[in-house]
């Protein structure tokens, strides 16, 4: 039985909007919390025999002169304190406050500082990497589909829209987590987003390549049935491949340590979203594009309406 994926495209677009719009809202109101690697500052990695609550520890740090501090728990009795850039005297003052408040409980701390110039360079390089990768993806896919002429670029553009969908889902989720739980993003998060982009495009290209092969085998066939059949052929492979990756990432999230959880969670969400967008969004964008072109041709008296393959 052939499932009619394309005919329900607006249902899939609507579901994507439900996933993306709340995240975009929290992105707009500043929900995404950049870590010190992006904005500069000092990270105090403290160790306790019995770690205090984040609220109690924040009160101690605020009394020492840094109410802007963000406190997060970690494994092994550790607590991470992020503040504006501390001088040596300020670090000593906080260390003394912790020893006075938690005698016999506070073990030690390790301070690391990131300069604002380094953080600005990291943000710029991350943005350039995403833009550069997107341009190369469009050109590569257009070259692979060059036999379709200028229509080849629609495949590259559709792939970029799909990967932007995945990036927005991940960014939106972490904006929501940042707004409600003060979850910060770091350089590993950027690595995760770039990995998601690569995985999403890989999955999309598999579907697109099968569409191209079926267009050759069924010349003159309407585009929508070809897309439906191509998705059915690649569906099992896409789901199984993604599932094996997700299971590995879940193990990393659960047992890989606190510092890896943001990275692993971003990848899990991105891989699931990438599989969804490759199956339910990317090819449907191609279909919608073709249908719009057919309507324009029909109004100009140059042919019938209907998504026809352009090869």
C-alpha positions in Angstrom: 0.0 0.0 0.0 1.4 3.4 -1.0 1.0 6.0 1.7 0.0 9.5 0.4 2.8 11.6 2.1 2.7 14.5 -0.3 -1.1 15.0 -0.2 -0.9 15.7 3.5 2.0 18.2 3.3 0.1 21.0 5.0 -0.5 18.8 8.0 3.3 18.2 8.3 4.0 21.9 7.8 1.5 22.7 10.5 3.1 20.3 13.0 6.5 21.8 12.3 5.1 25.3 12.9 3.7 24.1 16.3 7.2 22.9 17.2 9.1 26.0 16.0 6.8 29.0 16.8 7.1 28.6 20.7 10.8 28.3 20.4 11.1 31.3 18.2 9.1 33.3 20.7 11.5 32.4 23.5 14.4 33.1 21.3 13.0 36.6 20.6 12.6 37.4 24.3 16.2 36.3 25.1 15.5 32.8 26.4 18.7 31.3 24.9 21.4 31.6 27.6 24.9 31.9 26.2 27.6 30.4 28.4 30.8 32.2 29.3 32.5 30.9 26.2 30.2 33.3 24.2 29.9 36.3 26.5 33.1 36.1 28.5 33.3 35.6 32.3 34.6 33.3 34.9 33.6 29.7 35.7 34.2 28.4 39.2 34.1 24.6 39.4 33.5 24.0 43.1 33.6 20.7 45.0 31.7 19.8 48.1 31.4 16.8 50.3 27.6 17.4 50.4 26.7 20.0 47.8 24.3 22.7 48.9 21.2 23.8 46.9 21.6 26.2 44.1 19.5 28.8 45.8 21.6 28.6 49.0 24.9 28.8 47.1 23.6 31.7 45.0 22.9 33.6 48.2 26.5 33.1 49.4 27.9 34.3 46.0 25.6 37.3 45.9 26.7 38.3 49.4 30.3 38.1 48.2 29.4 40.8 45.5 28.2 38.8 42.5 24.4 38.5 42.4 24.5 37.9 38.6 26.0 34.5 39.3 24.4 31.5 37.6 24.6 28.2 39.6 24.3 24.7 38.1 24.7 21.4 39.8 27.0 18.7 38.4 27.9 15.1 39.3 30.3 14.0 42.0 29.5 16.8 44.5 30.4 19.5 42.1 28.7 22.9 41.6 29.4 25.2 38.7 29.3 29.0 39.3 29.3 31.3 36.3 29.9 35.0 36.9 31.2 38.1 35.2 35.0 38.2 34.8 36.5 37.9 38.3 39.8 39.5 39.4 42.2 37.5 41.5 41.1 39.4 44.7 37.4 38.7 43.9 38.1 35.0 43.4 39.9 34.8 46.7 37.0 36.6 48.4 34.5 34.1 47.0 36.7 31.2 48.0 36.9 32.6 51.6 33.1 33.1 51.7 32.6 29.4 50.7 35.1 28.2 53.3 33.4 30.3 56.0 29.9 29.2 55.0 30.7 25.5 54.5 33.6 24.5 56.9 34.4 20.9 56.4 32.0 20.6 53.5 33.7 22.9 50.9 36.7 21.1 49.3 38.1 23.4 46.7 37.4 25.3 43.5 39.0 25.7 40.1 38.6 29.0 38.3 38.7 29.4 34.5 38.2 32.7 32.7 37.2 33.4 29.1 37.9 36.9 27.6 35.2 38.8 25.7 37.4 38.9 22.6 37.6 35.1 22.5 33.9 34.8 22.9 33.1 37.3 20.1 35.5 35.4 17.8 33.7 32.1 18.7 30.3 33.5 17.9 31.5 35.0 14.6 33.2 31.7 13.5 30.2 29.7 14.4 27.9 31.9 12.3 30.4 31.8 9.4 30.6 28.0 9.5 26.9 27.6 9.3 26.5 30.1 6.4 29.5 28.6 4.5 28.2 25.0 5.0 24.7 26.0 3.8 26.1 27.6 0.6 28.3 24.5 -0.1 25.3 22.2 0.5 23.1 24.1 -2.1 25.9 24.0 -4.7 26.7 20.3 -4.1 23.0 19.2 -4.3 22.5 21.4 -7.4 25.5 19.8 -9.0 24.2 16.3 -8.2 20.9 17.2 -9.8 22.4 19.2 -12.7 20.5 17.2 -15.3 17.3 19.0 -14.1 18.7 22.3 -15.2 17.8 25.3 -13.0 15.2 23.2 -11.2 18.2 21.5 -9.5 18.5 24.4 -7.2 15.1 23.8 -5.7 16.4 20.6 -4.2 19.3 22.4 -2.6 17.1 25.1 -1.3 14.6 22.6 0.0 17.4 20.8 1.9 18.5 24.1 3.4 14.9 24.9 4.6 14.7 21.4 6.1 18.0 21.9 8.0 16.9 25.3 9.2 13.8 23.6 10.5 16.0 21.3 12.5 18.3 24.1 13.8 15.3 26.2 14.9 13.7 23.2 16.7 16.9 22.7 18.7 17.6 26.4 19.3 14.0 26.9 20.3 14.0 24.0 22.8 17.2 25.4 24.4 15.7 28.9 24.5 12.8 27.4 26.5 15.1 25.5 28.7 17.3 28.6 29.2 14.3 30.7 30.1 12.8 28.3 32.6 15.8 26.4 33.9 18.8 28.7 33.1 20.3 26.0 30.9 23.3 27.6 29.1 24.8 26.7 25.8 28.5 26.3 25.1 30.9 25.5 22.2 29.8 21.9 22.3 26.3 23.1 21.5 27.6 24.7 18.3 29.3 21.5 17.5 26.0 19.7 18.0 24.2 22.1 15.7 26.7 21.7 12.9 26.5 17.9 13.3 22.7 18.1 13.1 23.0 20.1 9.9 25.2 17.4 8.3 23.0 14.5 9.4 19.8 16.2 8.3 21.2 16.9 4.8 22.5 13.4 4.6 19.1 11.9 5.2 17.4 14.4 2.9 19.9 13.6 0.0 19.1 9.9 0.4 15.4 10.7 -0.3 16.2 13.2 -3.1 18.5 10.7 -4.8 15.8 8.1 -4.8 13.4 10.6 -6.3 15.9 11.3 -9.0 16.3 7.6 -9.8 12.6 7.0 -10.0 12.1 10.1 -12.2 14.5 8.5 -14.7 12.7 5.2 -14.5 9.2 6.8 -14.9 9.7 9.6 -17.3 6.6 11.7 -17.7 5.1 10.5 -14.4 3.5 13.0 -12.1 5.9 14.2 -9.4 3.7 13.5 -6.4 3.3 9.7 -6.9 7.1 9.5 -7.5 7.8 11.3 -4.2 5.4 9.1 -2.3 7.0 6.0 -3.7 10.5 7.2 -3.1 9.8 8.0 0.5 8.3 4.6 1.0 11.5 3.0 -0.4 13.7 5.0 2.0 11.5 5.2 5.1 12.7 2.1 6.9 16.4 2.9 6.3 16.0 6.5 7.5 14.1 5.5 10.7 16.4 2.6 11.6 19.6 4.6 11.0 18.3 7.5 13.1 17.1 5.1 15.8 20.6 3.5 16.2 22.1 7.0 16.6 19.5 8.1 19.0 20.0 5.1 21.2 23.8 5.7 21.4 23.2 9.4 22.2 20.7 8.5 25.0 23.4 6.3 26.5 25.8 9.3 26.3 23.2 11.6 27.9 22.5 9.2 30.8 26.1 8.0 31.5 28.4 10.4 29.7 28.7 13.0 32.6 27.1 16.3 33.3 29.4 18.2 30.8 28.1 16.1 27.9 24.4 16.3 28.6 23.7 19.5 26.7 25.7 18.2 23.7 23.9 14.8 23.8 20.4 16.3 24.3 20.9 18.7 21.4 21.9 15.9 19.1 19.0 13.6 20.1 16.5 16.4 19.4 18.2 17.4 16.2 18.5 13.8 14.9 14.8 13.1 15.5 13.8 16.4 14.0 16.2 15.8 11.0 14.5 12.4 10.3 11.1 14.0 10.5 12.0 16.9 8.2 13.7 14.7 5.6 10.7 12.5 5.3 7.8 14.9 5.9 9.1 18.3 4.9 11.9 18.4 2.4 10.2 16.4 -0.4 6.9 18.1 0.3 8.6 21.5 -0.3 9.7 20.2 -3.8 6.1 19.1 -4.5 4.7 22.5 -3.3 7.2 24.3 -5.4 6.3 22.3 -8.5 2.6 22.8 -7.9 3.1 26.6 -7.7 5.0 26.6 -10.9 2.3 24.5 -12.6 -0.4 27.0 -11.5 1.7 29.8 -12.9 2.1 28.0 -16.3 -1.7 27.2 -16.4 -2.6 30.8 -15.8 -0.3 31.8 -18.6 -2.0 29.2 -20.9 1.1 27.0 -21.2 0.0 23.7 -19.7 -2.2 21.9 -17.3 -2.2 22.2 -13.6 -0.6 19.4 -11.6 2.8 18.6 -10.1 4.7 17.2 -13.1 8.2 16.0 -12.9 10.8 18.4 -14.2 13.8 16.4 -15.5 
